[in-house]
Amino acid sequence: MLARRNFIGEDEIKRMPVNMLVDTGSVYMCINESIQERLDLPVLEQRKGHLANGHIVEYNVVGPIEVRFKNRRCSVDAMVLPGDSEPLLGAIPLEDMDVLVHPYRKN
């Protein structure tokens, strides 16, 4: 996005393949501190997140990040989880890319 707007050069784009857990219970995309550091993503703001156990925690939000999956793409900001937490792809980026989740059912 920044390169298309001529804020940075094409050679300054940082890319990284990441396997993420698709989590329709999460609204946002969540990355860990390792990914943030490797991509050198700036902190844009802090936002409160509700954990599954009911706790409310404040996280840094970084971006912009362009997410690509198959022939789809979207630009999002991401909450930064501590340490090497598993990255999550939440409902907003999934919807933005028109990706549907079909639950696997064992017969």
TITORNU-152987 format. One record per residue: residue in one letter; residue number from 1; x negated, y, z negated of N, C-alpha, C, CB in turn. Coordinates in steps of 0.02 Angstrom, whole numbers, plus 50000, padded with zeros to 5 digits. Each point is the difference from the previous one (the first is absolute). Glycine has a CB too. Example, Ala and Ser with C-alpha at 12.3 -4.5 7.8 and 13.67 -1.06 7.14 Angstrom:
2
+---+-----+-------+-------+-------+-------+-------+-------+-------+-------+-------+-------+-------+-------+
! r !   k !   n_X !   n_Y !   n_Z !  ca_X !  ca_Y !  ca_Z !   c_X !   c_Y !   c_Z !  cb_X !  cb_Y !  cb_Z !
+---+-----+-------+-------+-------+-------+-------+-------+-------+-------+-------+-------+-------+-------+
! a !   1 ! 49340 ! 49716 ! 49610 ! 50045 ! 50059 ! 50000 ! 49955 ! 50060 ! 50000 ! 50095 ! 49941 ! 49938 !
! s !   2 ! 49923 ! 50112 ! 50098 ! 49958 ! 50059 ! 49997 ! 50039 ! 50055 ! 49963 ! 49941 ! 49968 ! 50108 !
+---+-----+-------+-------+-------+-------+-------+-------+-------+-------+-------+-------+-------+-------+
END
This chain:
107
+---+-----+-------+-------+-------+-------+-------+-------+-------+-------+-------+-------+-------+-------+
! r !   k !   n_X !   n_Y !   n_Z !  ca_X !  ca_Y !  ca_Z !   c_X !   c_Y !   c_Z !  cb_X !  cb_Y !  cb_Z !
+---+-----+-------+-------+-------+-------+-------+-------+-------+-------+-------+-------+-------+-------+
! m !   1 ! 49959 ! 49941 ! 50000 ! 50041 ! 50059 ! 50000 ! 49956 ! 50063 ! 50000 ! 50091 ! 49937 ! 49940 !
! l !   2 ! 49858 ! 50064 ! 50017 ! 49956 ! 50059 ! 49996 ! 49960 ! 50008 ! 50064 ! 49993 ! 49986 ! 49876 !
! a !   3 ! 49988 ! 49959 ! 50155 ! 49962 ! 50004 ! 50063 ! 50045 ! 50026 ! 50057 ! 49926 ! 49905 ! 49962 !
! r !   4 ! 50137 ! 50072 ! 50039 ! 50046 ! 50024 ! 50052 ! 50013 ! 50074 ! 49993 ! 50053 ! 49888 ! 50003 !
! r !   5 ! 49943 ! 50138 ! 49937 ! 50010 ! 50072 ! 49989 ! 49934 ! 50039 ! 50002 ! 50099 ! 49973 ! 49930 !
! n !   6 ! 49847 ! 49993 ! 50088 ! 49933 ! 50030 ! 50008 ! 49971 ! 50028 ! 49935 ! 50032 ! 50027 ! 50116 !
! f !   7 ! 49989 ! 49945 ! 49826 ! 49969 ! 50018 ! 49937 ! 49935 ! 49963 ! 49989 ! 50113 ! 50024 ! 49953 !
! i !   8 ! 49884 ! 49914 ! 50074 ! 49938 ! 49961 ! 49997 ! 49987 ! 49969 ! 50068 ! 50018 ! 49975 ! 49877 !
! g !   9 ! 49920 ! 50005 ! 50134 ! 49983 ! 49968 ! 50063 ! 50017 ! 49926 ! 49999 ! 49909 ! 50083 ! 50015 !
! e !  10 ! 50099 ! 49888 ! 50043 ! 50016 ! 49928 ! 50008 ! 49949 ! 49957 ! 49962 ! 50053 ! 50024 ! 50112 !
! d !  11 ! 49883 ! 49997 ! 49888 ! 49947 ! 49962 ! 49967 ! 50005 ! 50003 ! 49923 ! 49927 ! 50022 ! 50099 !
! e !  12 ! 50114 ! 50022 ! 49874 ! 50007 ! 50007 ! 49928 ! 50058 ! 49958 ! 49971 ! 49953 ! 50114 ! 50011 !
! i !  13 ! 50085 ! 49853 ! 50033 ! 50055 ! 49959 ! 49977 ! 49973 ! 49937 ! 49966 ! 50074 ! 50043 ! 50094 !
! k !  14 ! 49952 ! 49943 ! 49847 ! 49979 ! 49940 ! 49963 ! 50055 ! 49948 ! 50007 ! 49932 ! 50068 ! 49918 !
! r !  15 ! 50047 ! 49871 ! 50100 ! 50048 ! 49945 ! 50010 ! 49983 ! 49942 ! 49954 ! 50019 ! 50035 ! 50120 !
! m !  16 ! 50033 ! 49928 ! 49862 ! 49988 ! 49944 ! 49955 ! 50060 ! 49952 ! 50005 ! 49930 ! 50072 ! 49922 !
! p !  17 ! 50058 ! 49865 ! 50097 ! 50055 ! 49952 ! 49998 ! 50013 ! 49979 ! 49928 ! 49971 ! 49958 ! 50116 !
! v !  18 ! 50092 ! 50041 ! 49865 ! 50020 ! 49983 ! 49932 ! 50060 ! 49953 ! 50002 ! 49956 ! 50111 ! 49956 !
! n !  19 ! 50040 ! 49834 ! 50006 ! 50058 ! 49958 ! 49990 ! 50038 ! 50028 ! 49941 ! 49942 ! 49897 ! 50048 !
! m !  20 ! 50123 ! 50113 ! 49961 ! 50041 ! 50030 ! 49947 ! 50059 ! 49955 ! 49985 ! 49966 ! 50115 ! 50036 !
! l !  21 ! 50055 ! 49887 ! 49901 ! 50060 ! 49966 ! 49980 ! 50060 ! 50043 ! 50019 ! 49940 ! 49942 ! 49904 !
! v !  22 ! 50106 ! 50029 ! 50135 ! 50061 ! 50036 ! 50018 ! 50046 ! 49997 ! 49940 ! 49988 ! 49974 ! 50125 !
! d !  23 ! 50030 ! 50084 ! 49849 ! 50040 ! 50004 ! 49939 ! 50059 ! 50046 ! 50011 ! 49899 ! 49978 ! 49929 !
! t !  24 ! 50159 ! 49993 ! 50086 ! 50060 ! 50041 ! 50012 ! 50026 ! 50031 ! 49936 ! 50029 ! 49927 ! 50097 !
! g !  25 ! 49946 ! 50051 ! 49845 ! 50019 ! 50031 ! 49937 ! 49960 ! 50063 ! 49985 ! 50030 ! 49888 ! 49959 !
! s !  26 ! 49916 ! 50122 ! 50079 ! 49960 ! 50060 ! 49994 ! 50021 ! 50049 ! 50055 ! 49903 ! 49935 ! 49950 !
! v !  27 ! 50102 ! 50127 ! 50034 ! 50020 ! 50050 ! 50050 ! 49940 ! 50022 ! 50041 ! 50093 ! 50039 ! 49926 !
! y !  28 ! 49850 ! 49971 ! 50041 ! 49942 ! 50029 ! 50032 ! 49948 ! 49948 ! 50020 ! 50020 ! 50103 ! 49933 !
! m !  29 ! 49933 ! 49920 ! 50106 ! 49940 ! 49960 ! 50013 ! 49953 ! 50011 ! 49941 ! 50014 ! 50008 ! 50127 !
! c !  30 ! 49955 ! 49939 ! 49849 ! 49953 ! 50005 ! 49944 ! 49934 ! 49968 ! 50021 ! 50095 ! 49998 ! 49915 !
! i !  31 ! 49851 ! 50038 ! 50075 ! 49934 ! 49973 ! 50014 ! 49961 ! 50000 ! 49934 ! 50001 ! 50042 ! 50121 !
! n !  32 ! 49940 ! 49928 ! 49880 ! 49960 ! 50000 ! 49938 ! 49943 ! 50051 ! 50006 ! 50029 ! 49878 ! 49980 !
! e !  33 ! 49935 ! 50130 ! 49965 ! 49945 ! 50049 ! 49998 ! 49945 ! 49983 ! 50050 ! 50027 ! 50022 ! 49880 !
! s !  34 ! 49961 ! 49914 ! 50131 ! 49947 ! 49980 ! 50048 ! 50017 ! 50023 ! 50070 ! 49975 ! 49901 ! 49929 !
! i !  35 ! 50087 ! 50092 ! 50091 ! 50021 ! 50022 ! 50067 ! 49996 ! 50076 ! 50005 ! 50076 ! 49899 ! 50011 !
! q !  36 ! 49946 ! 50135 ! 49937 ! 49997 ! 50074 ! 50000 ! 49928 ! 50023 ! 50009 ! 50102 ! 50005 ! 49926 !
! e !  37 ! 49852 ! 49965 ! 50036 ! 49930 ! 50020 ! 50004 ! 49971 ! 49986 ! 50069 ! 49988 ! 49979 ! 49878 !
! r !  38 ! 50026 ! 49961 ! 50149 ! 49971 ! 49982 ! 50065 ! 50025 ! 50045 ! 50056 ! 49992 ! 49882 ! 49960 !
! l !  39 ! 50072 ! 50137 ! 50036 ! 50028 ! 50045 ! 50052 ! 49991 ! 50073 ! 49983 ! 50082 ! 49912 ! 50026 !
! d !  40 ! 49892 ! 50103 ! 49914 ! 49988 ! 50068 ! 49978 ! 50063 ! 50044 ! 50007 ! 49879 ! 49987 ! 50034 !
! l !  41 ! 50176 ! 49987 ! 49939 ! 50064 ! 50035 ! 50005 ! 50007 ! 50052 ! 49945 ! 50051 ! 49898 ! 50052 !
! p !  42 ! 49968 ! 50163 ! 49966 ! 50008 ! 50053 ! 49949 ! 50064 ! 49991 ! 49960 ! 49936 ! 50078 ! 50074 !
! v !  43 ! 50060 ! 49942 ! 49862 ! 50059 ! 49999 ! 49957 ! 50043 ! 50060 ! 50018 ! 49936 ! 49941 ! 49906 !
! l !  44 ! 50128 ! 50046 ! 50107 ! 50047 ! 50053 ! 50019 ! 50041 ! 50024 ! 49941 ! 50005 ! 49951 ! 50114 !
! e !  45 ! 50013 ! 50003 ! 49842 ! 50042 ! 50016 ! 49943 ! 50000 ! 49941 ! 49952 ! 50071 ! 50077 ! 50070 !
! q !  46 ! 49964 ! 49931 ! 49875 ! 50012 ! 49944 ! 49955 ! 50075 ! 49988 ! 49997 ! 49896 ! 50026 ! 49931 !
! r !  47 ! 50122 ! 49910 ! 50065 ! 50071 ! 49981 ! 50001 ! 50011 ! 49945 ! 49949 ! 50012 ! 50033 ! 50122 !
! k !  48 ! 50046 ! 49967 ! 49847 ! 50017 ! 49948 ! 49952 ! 50028 ! 49939 ! 50035 ! 50022 ! 50087 ! 49912 !
! g !  49 ! 49955 ! 49855 ! 50066 ! 50024 ! 49937 ! 50027 ! 50032 ! 49958 ! 49945 ! 49911 ! 50004 ! 50089 !
! h !  50 ! 50142 ! 49961 ! 49928 ! 50034 ! 49956 ! 49953 ! 49975 ! 49929 ! 50012 ! 50103 ! 50075 ! 49997 !
! l !  51 ! 49869 ! 49895 ! 49952 ! 49975 ! 49932 ! 50005 ! 50055 ! 49949 ! 49987 ! 49887 ! 50040 ! 49963 !
! a !  52 ! 50102 ! 49898 ! 50058 ! 50050 ! 49948 ! 49992 ! 50017 ! 49988 ! 49926 ! 49958 ! 49947 ! 50105 !
! n !  53 ! 49994 ! 50068 ! 49851 ! 50013 ! 49989 ! 49928 ! 50035 ! 50059 ! 49967 ! 49899 ! 49927 ! 49997 !
! g !  54 ! 50120 ! 50123 ! 50043 ! 50037 ! 50057 ! 49974 ! 49957 ! 50061 ! 49982 ! 50081 ! 49919 ! 49959 !
! h !  55 ! 49853 ! 50072 ! 50038 ! 49956 ! 50056 ! 49983 ! 49998 ! 50050 ! 50058 ! 49932 ! 49924 ! 49925 !
! i !  56 ! 50057 ! 50139 ! 50057 ! 49991 ! 50052 ! 50050 ! 49928 ! 50024 ! 49994 ! 50122 ! 50036 ! 49995 !
! v !  57 ! 49842 ! 49962 ! 50062 ! 49929 ! 50016 ! 50002 ! 49989 ! 50053 ! 50055 ! 49968 ! 49884 ! 49958 !
! e !  58 ! 49985 ! 50161 ! 50030 ! 49985 ! 50051 ! 50051 ! 49940 ! 49977 ! 50042 ! 50044 ! 50092 ! 49924 !
! y !  59 ! 49964 ! 49912 ! 50142 ! 49949 ! 49978 ! 50047 ! 49980 ! 50058 ! 50047 ! 50043 ! 49881 ! 49993 !
! n !  60 ! 49895 ! 50117 ! 50031 ! 49980 ! 50045 ! 50053 ! 50033 ! 49979 ! 50065 ! 49889 ! 50023 ! 49943 !
! v !  61 ! 50128 ! 50026 ! 50099 ! 50026 ! 49987 ! 50067 ! 49949 ! 50027 ! 50049 ! 50122 ! 50006 ! 49962 !
! v !  62 ! 49859 ! 49952 ! 50086 ! 49949 ! 50019 ! 50050 ! 50029 ! 49994 ! 50070 ! 49908 ! 49960 ! 49922 !
! g !  63 ! 50057 ! 50070 ! 50125 ! 50022 ! 49994 ! 50069 ! 49971 ! 50055 ! 50042 ! 50105 ! 49946 ! 49962 !
! p !  64 ! 49915 ! 50058 ! 50100 ! 50047 ! 49956 ! 50034 ! 49965 ! 49936 ! 50023 ! 50065 ! 50100 ! 50037 !
! i !  65 ! 49976 ! 49847 ! 49969 ! 49976 ! 49935 ! 50023 ! 50043 ! 49978 ! 50059 ! 49958 ! 49968 ! 49884 !
! e !  66 ! 50012 ! 50011 ! 50170 ! 50038 ! 49972 ! 50055 ! 49999 ! 49924 ! 49992 ! 49972 ! 50097 ! 50078 !
! v !  67 ! 50088 ! 49874 ! 49917 ! 50007 ! 49928 ! 49992 ! 50021 ! 49971 ! 50067 ! 50032 ! 50012 ! 49877 !
! r !  68 ! 49935 ! 49933 ! 50141 ! 50017 ! 49966 ! 50063 ! 50015 ! 49927 ! 49986 ! 49928 ! 50079 ! 50066 !
! f !  69 ! 50126 ! 49896 ! 49964 ! 50019 ! 49930 ! 49996 ! 50029 ! 49981 ! 50067 ! 50021 ! 50006 ! 49874 !
! k !  70 ! 49946 ! 49945 ! 50158 ! 50020 ! 49978 ! 50068 ! 50003 ! 50062 ! 50045 ! 50066 ! 49901 ! 49953 !
! n !  71 ! 49993 ! 50112 ! 50077 ! 50007 ! 50057 ! 50045 ! 50034 ! 50060 ! 49965 ! 50005 ! 49920 ! 50097 !
! r !  72 ! 49993 ! 50081 ! 49837 ! 50032 ! 50053 ! 49961 ! 49947 ! 50041 ! 49963 ! 50103 ! 49929 ! 49988 !
! r !  73 ! 49915 ! 50133 ! 49996 ! 49956 ! 50042 ! 49960 ! 50041 ! 50052 ! 49963 ! 49905 ! 49981 ! 50081 !
! c !  74 ! 50067 ! 50043 ! 49864 ! 50031 ! 50055 ! 49963 ! 49945 ! 50036 ! 49962 ! 50112 ! 49939 ! 49990 !
! s !  75 ! 49903 ! 50122 ! 49990 ! 49954 ! 50039 ! 49959 ! 50032 ! 50009 ! 49932 ! 49952 ! 50060 ! 50101 !
! v !  76 ! 50010 ! 49922 ! 49846 ! 50027 ! 50003 ! 49932 ! 49946 ! 50025 ! 49952 ! 50080 ! 49906 ! 50026 !
! d !  77 ! 49943 ! 50113 ! 49915 ! 49956 ! 50010 ! 49942 ! 50006 ! 49938 ! 49958 ! 50014 ! 50128 ! 50002 !
! a !  78 ! 49938 ! 49860 ! 49954 ! 50000 ! 49940 ! 49959 ! 49983 ! 50016 ! 49928 ! 49968 ! 49932 ! 50100 !
! m !  79 ! 50063 ! 50031 ! 49854 ! 49983 ! 50004 ! 49929 ! 49938 ! 49956 ! 49990 ! 50122 ! 50020 ! 49964 !
! v !  80 ! 49833 ! 50003 ! 49992 ! 49938 ! 49963 ! 49988 ! 50007 ! 49961 ! 49934 ! 49932 ! 50087 ! 50063 !
! l !  81 ! 50065 ! 49847 ! 49944 ! 50003 ! 49955 ! 49942 ! 49929 ! 49991 ! 49972 ! 50103 ! 49941 ! 50047 !
! p !  82 ! 49892 ! 50044 ! 49889 ! 49933 ! 49995 ! 49970 ! 49961 ! 49939 ! 50024 ! 50046 ! 50057 ! 49901 !
! g !  83 ! 49887 ! 49951 ! 50100 ! 49954 ! 49945 ! 50014 ! 50011 ! 49967 ! 50067 ! 49994 ! 49982 ! 49880 !
! d !  84 ! 50007 ! 49951 ! 50119 ! 50010 ! 49961 ! 50061 ! 50070 ! 49971 ! 50003 ! 49878 ! 49973 ! 50001 !
! s !  85 ! 50172 ! 50064 ! 49976 ! 50070 ! 49977 ! 50002 ! 50019 ! 49982 ! 50072 ! 50029 ! 50072 ! 49900 !
! e !  86 ! 50018 ! 49882 ! 50106 ! 50022 ! 49979 ! 50067 ! 50038 ! 50057 ! 50033 ! 50006 ! 49880 ! 49962 !
! p !  87 ! 49975 ! 50138 ! 50100 ! 50036 ! 50053 ! 50036 ! 50071 ! 49978 ! 50018 ! 49890 ! 50042 ! 50047 !
! l !  88 ! 50156 ! 50005 ! 49953 ! 50070 ! 49986 ! 50014 ! 50024 ! 50043 ! 50059 ! 50020 ! 49969 ! 49880 !
! l !  89 ! 50019 ! 50000 ! 50163 ! 50033 ! 50037 ! 50054 ! 50074 ! 50003 ! 49982 ! 49915 ! 49963 ! 50089 !
! g !  90 ! 50109 ! 50096 ! 49893 ! 50067 ! 50008 ! 49974 ! 50052 ! 50014 ! 50054 ! 49949 ! 50041 ! 49897 !
! a !  91 ! 50111 ! 49974 ! 50079 ! 50059 ! 50008 ! 50043 ! 49996 ! 50058 ! 50049 ! 50064 ! 49949 ! 49909 !
! i !  92 ! 49907 ! 50108 ! 50069 ! 49998 ! 50058 ! 50045 ! 49958 ! 49987 ! 50062 ! 50015 ! 50074 ! 49900 !
! p !  93 ! 49921 ! 49904 ! 50093 ! 49963 ! 49986 ! 50062 ! 50030 ! 49943 ! 50041 ! 49898 ! 50040 ! 49942 !
! l !  94 ! 50132 ! 49909 ! 50026 ! 50032 ! 49946 ! 50037 ! 50057 ! 50027 ! 50042 ! 49969 ! 49918 ! 49910 !
! e !  95 ! 50072 ! 50124 ! 50060 ! 50057 ! 50029 ! 50036 ! 49976 ! 50046 ! 50056 ! 50070 ! 49992 ! 49896 !
! d !  96 ! 49878 ! 50047 ! 50090 ! 49973 ! 50046 ! 50050 ! 49975 ! 49962 ! 50062 ! 49968 ! 50079 ! 49908 !
! m !  97 ! 50007 ! 49861 ! 50082 ! 49975 ! 49959 ! 50056 ! 50054 ! 49953 ! 50028 ! 49885 ! 50007 ! 49950 !
! d !  98 ! 50175 ! 49997 ! 50023 ! 50055 ! 49955 ! 50020 ! 49981 ! 49926 ! 49992 ! 50039 ! 50087 ! 50081 !
! v !  99 ! 49927 ! 49898 ! 49864 ! 49982 ! 49931 ! 49985 ! 50051 ! 49971 ! 49951 ! 49877 ! 50025 ! 50019 !
! l ! 100 ! 50150 ! 49918 ! 49999 ! 50049 ! 49967 ! 49957 ! 49968 ! 49942 ! 49964 ! 50093 ! 50034 ! 50078 !
! v ! 101 ! 49930 ! 49953 ! 49862 ! 49975 ! 49944 ! 49960 ! 50054 ! 49947 ! 49997 ! 49925 ! 50076 ! 49931 !
! h ! 102 ! 50059 ! 49864 ! 50093 ! 50045 ! 49944 ! 49997 ! 49976 ! 49952 ! 49946 ! 50030 ! 50011 ! 50123 !
! p ! 103 ! 50008 ! 49981 ! 49823 ! 49977 ! 49956 ! 49947 ! 49996 ! 49928 ! 50023 ! 50051 ! 50076 ! 49917 !
! y ! 104 ! 49898 ! 49890 ! 50060 ! 49990 ! 49930 ! 50017 ! 50042 ! 49958 ! 49953 ! 49883 ! 50022 ! 50042 !
! r ! 105 ! 50156 ! 49933 ! 49986 ! 50042 ! 49957 ! 49960 ! 49980 ! 49927 ! 50012 ! 50095 ! 50084 ! 50005 !
! k ! 106 ! 49891 ! 49881 ! 49941 ! 49984 ! 49929 ! 50006 ! 50064 ! 49961 ! 49998 ! 49888 ! 50017 ! 49945 !
! n ! 107 ! 50120 ! 49937 ! 50101 ! 50061 ! 49958 ! 50001 ! 49988 ! 49934 ! 49966 ! 50036 ! 50054 ! 50104 !
+---+-----+-------+-------+-------+-------+-------+-------+-------+-------+-------+-------+-------+-------+
END
